[in-house]
Amino acid sequence: MRRSAIAVALLAALPATAQPAFEPRPLPSHIYTGGWEHFVGGGLAAFDCSGDGLPELYAAGGSNPGQLFLNGSEPGGDLTFARTESSGLEITGVIGAYPLDIDSDGVLDLAVLRVGDNLLLRGTGDCRFAPMEIGFQSGEAWSTAFSATWEAGAELPTLAIGNYVDRADPEGPFGTCDANRLYRPEGDAYAAPLALEPGFCALSMLFTDWARTGRPDLRVSNDRHYYVRGGEEQLWAMEDTPRLYGPEDGWASHQLWGMGIASRDLDRDGLAEVYLTSMGDQRLQIREGDGPSYVDARYEQGATAHRPYTGGDGRPSTGWHAAFGDVDNDGWSDLFVTKGNVEQMPGSAMDDPNNLLMGGAEGVFTEAGLEAGIASLHRGRGGALVDLNADGRLDIAVVNRGAEMELFQNVTPDIGHWLAVLPLQEGPNRFAIGAHVELRAGDALWVQEITVGGGHAGGVAGPLHFGIGAAEMVDIRVIWPEGAVSDWPGIAADQTVTLTR
């Protein structure tokens, strides 16, 4: 991994942090279940729908109804959630959901993935949701991946929906992956979707400006279990007519049992690395050269998480949702991964604990899941790594297949400093999807891109969380969508700030 002398020098200035520690907190009963169409999915969305600044949780249910949990926590206090039955989200067949402000009214909406018709639901501001009438044509596919971005001049976001096996194909299920769909708006409504073919059974998608050119492209992670042969990971160039990057662009072929995508600048050079979960091993990928050429990180960097670290089951692990975040606020990104057997696959571990990989200055990750208290042996699916009680510590929630949903409060002592940043702008794209937020302290630089998508069947909307180590003051700027750049005002640490364009 690329490393600068600047980043290594900063390490000496960081405070010594304690072992990360989490404590379980109760939740009302909720289980993700169902037949083979719900072996995948089980996504979790975290977003504030009540207006109090604390995220709610919406969990897919599969054959059970989806469930919205209202956040009743006191800032800095114990996590407390209550069930609501009047949100309009008590829907069966839900694979997952992603929060975003589709109509740019300042209230977060939901894109809900289902086995059958997908839904775009408008948030009404009181944790209730209703269908949006904007020309969205769903179809009856088995939808398992989602991402969204704003293209230049558009009133509505561009949506990408990834579909799994074509259930209507009599030759299936193997080798019968469905086409994916791209929805581009025409004014204040959506045109008929464009098929993105070939489809290789997508389980995660992410629009990201990987090269910092101002144009997000679409990365797709695909499940080799069903495309069997001839498929690979994909990166779509979002030109007027989208096209797949190929070897002539520098794109190398990667094949894996792809489940989830996470993206974060780990080495402070301003460009994001990519993490891919899989059945068998996980892959941290690093860009090399000027084009979209990615290579797998060295095994010695500790990111493969290829076998369980506790539980006594030595068979290969199965990774699902992945999320970067600084759990101890030491200034280096950590990595949370949910784990669990697809169902009863004999070649994969059944006792497969979630990972908490603690990052460091040399790009090496160290497993801390058991000591931290998050090593559940349930079949994890969707997850969220998010500050649920506004105390500057990232908490964890996990949706499990066939077992109760779990909630873990971060109680790590002696954490470093932090900053939570929420950029807002007027007009379309109210929450500045596609912007990059940069923080600097001395010679250190932290960068995050505001994205919708990735993970496995769910995501987080709200302030970006930065751990900044020993820094008590940082300079901050936003590179807004379509290229406008703010100044570098100084901001004190340990607070949530809203930056209005």
C-alpha positions in Angstrom: 0.0 0.0 0.0 1.2 3.5 -0.8 2.6 5.2 2.4 3.9 8.7 2.9 6.6 9.7 5.4 4.2 12.4 6.5 1.6 9.8 7.6 4.2 7.7 9.5 5.6 10.8 11.3 2.1 11.7 12.5 1.8 8.4 14.3 4.0 9.5 17.1 1.7 12.3 17.9 -1.4 10.1 18.3 -2.7 9.2 21.8 -2.4 5.7 23.0 -5.9 4.2 22.8 -7.4 1.4 24.8 -8.5 -2.0 23.3 -11.8 -1.3 21.5 -14.8 -2.4 23.6 -18.5 -2.9 22.7 -21.4 -3.9 24.9 -24.6 -5.6 23.7 -27.8 -3.5 24.0 -31.4 -4.9 23.7 -33.6 -4.5 20.7 -37.2 -5.5 20.1 -37.3 -8.9 18.4 -36.5 -9.0 14.6 -35.3 -11.9 12.5 -34.5 -11.9 8.7 -35.8 -15.2 7.3 -37.3 -16.8 4.2 -36.5 -19.4 1.5 -33.6 -19.5 -0.9 -34.4 -16.0 -2.3 -33.5 -14.7 1.1 -30.3 -16.6 1.5 -28.7 -13.3 0.4 -29.8 -9.8 1.5 -30.9 -8.9 5.0 -29.8 -5.3 4.6 -29.9 -2.5 7.2 -30.4 1.2 6.7 -29.4 3.8 9.3 -30.7 7.3 8.9 -32.5 10.1 10.9 -36.1 10.2 10.0 -37.3 12.0 13.3 -35.2 15.1 12.9 -33.5 14.8 16.3 -30.0 14.1 14.8 -29.9 10.5 15.9 -30.2 7.7 13.3 -33.1 5.3 13.2 -32.6 1.7 12.0 -34.6 0.0 9.2 -34.0 -3.8 8.9 -35.0 -6.0 6.1 -37.2 -9.0 7.1 -37.3 -11.3 4.1 -40.5 -13.3 4.6 -41.1 -11.3 7.8 -42.1 -7.7 7.5 -39.3 -5.1 7.4 -39.0 -3.2 10.7 -38.2 0.4 11.5 -36.7 1.0 15.0 -37.0 4.5 16.4 -33.9 5.8 18.2 -34.8 6.9 21.8 -31.3 7.2 23.0 -30.1 10.2 25.0 -27.0 11.9 23.5 -24.0 10.1 25.1 -26.3 7.6 26.9 -27.1 4.0 26.5 -28.6 2.9 23.1 -32.4 2.6 23.3 -34.7 1.7 20.3 -38.4 1.1 20.1 -40.4 -0.7 17.4 -42.9 1.2 15.3 -45.8 -0.4 13.3 -47.0 2.7 11.5 -44.1 3.8 9.3 -45.4 2.3 6.0 -42.2 0.2 5.9 -43.8 -3.0 7.3 -43.3 -4.7 3.9 -42.6 -8.4 3.2 -40.1 -9.6 0.6 -37.6 -6.9 1.5 -33.9 -7.7 0.6 -32.5 -4.3 1.8 -32.9 -0.6 1.7 -30.8 2.5 1.1 -31.6 6.0 2.4 -31.2 9.1 0.2 -33.1 12.3 -0.5 -34.5 11.6 -3.9 -36.7 14.7 -4.3 -34.2 17.0 -2.6 -36.7 18.3 0.0 -34.3 17.9 2.9 -36.1 14.8 4.2 -34.5 11.4 3.6 -36.4 8.9 1.4 -35.8 5.1 1.0 -35.0 2.9 -2.0 -36.3 -0.5 -1.0 -35.0 -3.7 -2.7 -37.3 -6.6 -2.9 -38.0 -10.0 -4.4 -40.5 -8.6 -6.8 -41.3 -4.9 -7.3 -38.8 -2.5 -5.8 -40.1 0.7 -4.1 -39.0 4.3 -3.9 -40.7 5.7 -0.8 -40.9 9.3 0.1 -40.1 10.4 3.7 -42.8 12.6 5.1 -40.7 14.0 8.0 -42.3 12.0 10.8 -40.8 8.6 10.2 -43.6 7.7 7.9 -43.2 6.8 4.2 -45.4 6.8 1.1 -44.9 5.8 -2.6 -43.3 8.3 -4.9 -45.0 9.1 -8.2 -42.0 9.9 -10.4 -42.2 7.3 -13.2 -40.1 4.6 -11.6 -40.7 1.3 -13.4 -39.5 -1.5 -11.2 -40.3 -4.8 -12.8 -40.4 -8.1 -11.0 -36.7 -9.0 -10.7 -34.9 -10.4 -7.7 -33.0 -7.2 -6.8 -29.9 -7.5 -4.5 -27.7 -4.4 -5.1 -28.2 -0.6 -5.3 -26.3 2.6 -5.8 -27.2 6.2 -6.6 -25.5 9.4 -7.8 -26.3 12.7 -9.3 -25.2 13.4 -12.8 -24.5 17.0 -13.9 -27.6 19.1 -14.2 -30.1 16.4 -13.2 -33.1 17.1 -10.9 -33.2 13.5 -9.7 -30.5 11.0 -8.9 -29.3 8.4 -11.3 -30.2 4.9 -9.8 -28.5 1.6 -10.5 -30.2 -1.6 -9.4 -28.4 -4.9 -9.5 -30.4 -8.1 -10.1 -29.5 -11.7 -9.1 -30.7 -14.9 -10.7 -33.4 -14.7 -13.3 -36.1 -16.8 -11.7 -38.1 -17.1 -14.9 -35.3 -18.8 -16.8 -36.0 -22.6 -17.0 -32.3 -23.3 -17.4 -31.5 -21.8 -14.0 -30.4 -21.1 -11.5 -26.7 -21.6 -12.5 -25.6 -19.4 -15.4 -28.8 -17.5 -15.5 -27.9 -14.1 -14.0 -30.4 -11.3 -14.8 -29.5 -8.0 -16.4 -28.9 -5.0 -14.1 -30.8 -1.7 -14.7 -29.8 1.9 -14.9 -32.4 4.6 -14.3 -31.6 8.1 -15.6 -34.1 10.9 -15.0 -35.7 13.0 -17.7 -36.7 16.2 -15.9 -38.7 15.4 -12.8 -39.4 11.8 -13.7 -37.5 8.6 -14.7 -37.2 7.3 -18.2 -37.5 3.6 -18.9 -34.5 1.8 -17.5 -31.4 0.9 -19.5 -30.2 -2.7 -19.2 -26.6 -3.0 -18.1 -25.5 -6.2 -19.7 -24.0 -8.7 -19.2 -25.2 -9.1 -15.6 -23.2 -11.5 -13.4 -25.5 -11.8 -10.3 -24.7 -8.5 -8.6 -24.7 -8.4 -4.8 -23.2 -5.0 -4.4 -22.9 -1.7 -6.4 -21.2 1.6 -5.7 -21.0 4.8 -7.7 -17.7 6.4 -6.8 -15.4 9.0 -8.3 -12.4 6.6 -8.0 -10.1 8.8 -10.0 -11.2 12.2 -8.6 -12.1 13.4 -12.1 -15.6 14.7 -11.1 -17.5 11.8 -12.7 -18.6 8.8 -10.6 -18.4 5.5 -12.3 -20.3 2.3 -11.3 -18.4 -0.6 -9.6 -20.3 -3.9 -9.4 -19.3 -6.9 -7.3 -20.7 -10.2 -8.6 -21.4 -13.7 -7.2 -19.3 -16.3 -9.0 -21.5 -19.1 -7.4 -24.2 -18.4 -10.0 -22.4 -16.9 -13.0 -20.1 -19.9 -12.8 -17.9 -19.0 -15.8 -17.2 -16.1 -18.0 -18.1 -13.5 -15.4 -16.0 -11.1 -13.4 -16.1 -7.9 -11.4 -17.2 -4.9 -13.4 -16.6 -1.1 -13.6 -19.0 0.9 -15.8 -17.8 4.2 -17.3 -20.7 6.5 -16.9 -20.5 8.1 -20.3 -23.6 9.2 -22.3 -23.8 5.5 -23.3 -22.3 3.6 -20.4 -19.6 1.1 -21.3 -17.6 -1.4 -19.4 -13.9 -0.7 -18.7 -11.7 -3.4 -20.2 -8.0 -4.4 -20.4 -7.4 -1.5 -22.9 -8.3 0.9 -20.0 -6.1 -0.9 -17.5 -9.0 -2.8 -15.9 -7.8 -6.3 -14.8 -10.2 -9.2 -14.5 -11.1 -10.3 -11.0 -13.4 -13.2 -10.2 -14.8 -13.9 -6.7 -17.9 -14.8 -4.8 -18.6 -11.1 -4.4 -20.9 -9.9 -1.6 -20.1 -6.4 -0.6 -18.1 -3.3 -1.4 -16.5 -0.7 0.9 -14.3 2.2 -0.2 -12.0 4.5 1.8 -8.8 6.4 1.5 -6.6 4.4 3.9 -3.1 5.9 3.2 -4.0 9.6 3.1 -3.0 10.2 -0.5 -6.5 11.4 -1.4 -7.5 8.3 -3.4 -9.7 5.5 -2.1 -8.8 1.9 -1.7 -11.5 -0.8 -2.3 -12.5 -3.7 0.0 -14.5 -6.6 -1.4 -16.2 -9.3 0.7 -16.5 -12.8 -0.6 -17.1 -16.4 0.2 -13.6 -17.7 0.9 -11.5 -14.6 1.4 -11.9 -10.8 1.4 -9.9 -8.6 -0.9 -8.4 -5.2 -0.1 -7.6 -3.7 -3.5 -5.2 -0.9 -4.2 -5.1 1.2 -7.4 -1.9 1.2 -9.4 -1.2 3.6 -12.3 -3.4 6.2 -13.9 -6.3 3.9 -15.1 -8.7 1.7 -13.2 -6.0 -0.9 -12.4 -6.4 -2.5 -9.0 -4.3 -5.2 -7.4 -4.9 -7.2 -4.2 -3.1 -6.1 -1.1 -0.4 -8.3 0.4 -1.6 -11.1 2.7 0.7 -9.7 5.4 -1.6 -6.6 5.7 -4.1 -8.7 7.5 -7.2 -7.8 5.6 -8.2 -11.2 4.0 -10.1 -12.4 7.1 -10.4 -15.7 5.3 -11.1 -18.1 8.2 -12.8 -17.7 11.6 -10.6 -16.4 14.4 -12.8 -18.0 17.2 -15.6 -20.6 17.5 -13.5 -23.7 16.5 -14.6 -23.9 12.9 -11.6 -23.8 10.6 -13.4 -23.8 7.3 -13.3 -20.7 5.0 -15.3 -17.7 6.0 -18.2 -16.0 4.2 -18.1 -12.2 4.3 -21.1 -10.0 3.6 -21.5 -6.3 4.6 -18.2 -4.3 5.0 -17.8 -0.8 6.4 -14.8 1.4 7.1 -14.8 3.6 10.1 -12.5 4.8 12.9 -13.7 2.9 15.9 -11.1 4.3 18.4 -10.7 7.7 16.7 -6.9 7.2 16.4 -6.9 8.7 12.9 -6.6 5.3 11.0 -9.6 3.6 9.5 -10.8 0.3 10.9 -13.0 -2.2 9.1 -16.1 -4.0 10.2 -17.3 -7.1 8.3 -20.4 -9.3 8.9 -19.9 -13.0 8.5 -22.1 -16.1 8.1 -22.7 -19.2 6.1 -25.1 -18.7 3.1 -27.3 -21.5 4.6 -25.8 -25.0 4.9 -22.8 -24.8 2.6 -20.6 -27.7 3.9 -17.3 -26.2 2.5 -17.8 -23.0 4.5 -17.6 -22.2 8.2 -20.9 -22.4 10.1 -19.5 -20.7 13.2 -18.2 -17.6 11.5 -17.7 -14.5 13.7 -18.0 -10.9 12.5 -14.7 -9.1 12.0 -13.4 -5.9 13.6 -10.1 -5.2 11.9 -8.2 -2.4 13.5 -6.1 -0.3 11.1 -2.7 1.3 11.7 -0.2 3.6 10.1 1.7 0.9 8.2 -1.5 -0.4 6.5 -1.7 -3.5 8.6 -5.0 -4.6 10.1 -5.2 -6.5 13.4 -8.3 -8.6 14.4 -10.0 -7.4 17.6 -13.5 -8.8 17.2 -13.3 -11.3 20.1 -11.7 -8.9 22.6 -14.1 -6.1 21.6 -17.2 -8.2 22.2 -18.7 -8.3 18.7 -17.8 -11.9 17.8 -21.3 -13.2 17.2 -21.6 -16.7 15.7 -25.0 -16.0 14.1 -25.3 -15.9 10.3 -24.6 -12.2 9.8 -25.9 -10.3 6.8 -26.5 -6.6 6.7 -24.8 -4.2 9.1 -24.2 -0.6 10.1 -21.2 1.1 11.6 -22.6 4.4 12.8 -22.7 6.7 15.8 -26.1 6.1 17.2 -26.0 8.3 20.3 -23.9 11.3 19.2 -21.0 10.5 21.6 -18.3 10.4 18.8 -18.0 6.6 19.0 -19.1 4.4 16.1 -21.6 1.7 17.2 -22.6 -1.5 15.4 -25.9 -3.1 14.4 -26.2 -6.4 12.6 -29.1 -8.2 10.9 -28.8 -12.0 11.1 -30.4 -14.7 9.0 -32.5 -16.9 11.2 -31.5 -15.2 14.4 -32.3 -12.1 16.3 -30.9 -8.7 15.1 -28.0 -7.5 17.3 -26.9 -4.1 18.6 -23.5 -3.3 20.1 -22.7 0.0 21.8 -19.1 1.3 21.5 -17.8 2.0 25.0 -14.1 2.2 24.1 -12.3 4.4 26.7 -9.6 6.9 26.0 -10.6 7.5 22.3 -8.9 10.1 20.2 -10.6 13.2 18.9 -13.3 13.1 16.2 -15.4 15.3 13.9 -18.8 14.6 12.2 -19.4 16.6 9.1 -22.7 17.1 7.2 -22.5 19.0 3.9 -25.7 20.5 2.6 -26.6 22.5 -0.5 -29.7 24.1 -2.0 -31.5 22.7 -5.0 -31.2 19.2 -6.4 -28.8 16.8 -4.5 -29.5 18.5 -1.2 -27.1 16.1 0.7 -24.2 16.6 -1.8 -23.9 13.0 -3.0 -20.6 12.8 -4.9 -18.8 15.5 -2.8 -15.4 14.9 -1.2 -14.8 16.2 2.3 -11.1 16.8 3.3 -9.7 17.4 6.7 -6.1 18.4 7.5 -4.1 18.8 10.7 -0.5 19.6 10.2 0.7 17.4 7.4 -2.1 14.8 7.9 -5.0 14.6 5.4 -8.2 12.7 5.7 -10.6 12.3 2.8 -14.1 10.8 2.5 -16.5 10.7 -0.5 -20.2 11.0 0.1 -21.8 8.0 -1.6 -25.0 6.0 -1.7 -24.5 2.2 -2.2 -21.9 -0.4 -1.5 -22.0 -2.6 1.6 -24.5 -5.5 1.4 -28.1 -4.4 0.8 -28.0 -1.4 3.0 -26.2 1.8 3.9 -25.9 4.8 6.2 -27.0 8.4 5.5 -25.9 11.3 7.7 -22.8 13.1 8.9 -19.4 11.7 7.8 -17.4 10.5 10.9 -13.7 11.3 11.0 -11.4 10.0 13.7 -8.5 12.6 13.9 -6.3 11.2 16.7 -4.5 13.9 18.7 -5.7 16.8 16.6 -7.8 19.3 18.6 -8.4 21.5 15.6 -8.6 20.7 11.9 -8.9 22.7 8.7 -11.8 21.5 6.5 -13.0 21.9 2.9 -15.6 20.4 0.6 -15.1 19.7 -3.1 -18.7 20.0 -4.0 -20.4 18.0 -6.8 -19.7 19.5 -10.2 -16.4 20.9 -8.9 -16.8 24.0 -6.7 -14.2 24.1 -3.9 -14.7 25.7 -0.5 -12.1 27.5 1.6 -10.3 25.8 4.5 -11.9 27.2 7.7 -10.6 25.9 11.1 -13.0 23.7 13.1 -12.6 22.5 16.7 -12.7 18.7 17.3 -15.3 16.7 19.0 -18.5 18.0 17.5 -20.9 17.6 14.6 -20.8 20.4 12.1 -23.1 21.3 9.2 -21.4 22.9 6.2 -23.8 24.7 3.9 -22.7 25.6 0.4 
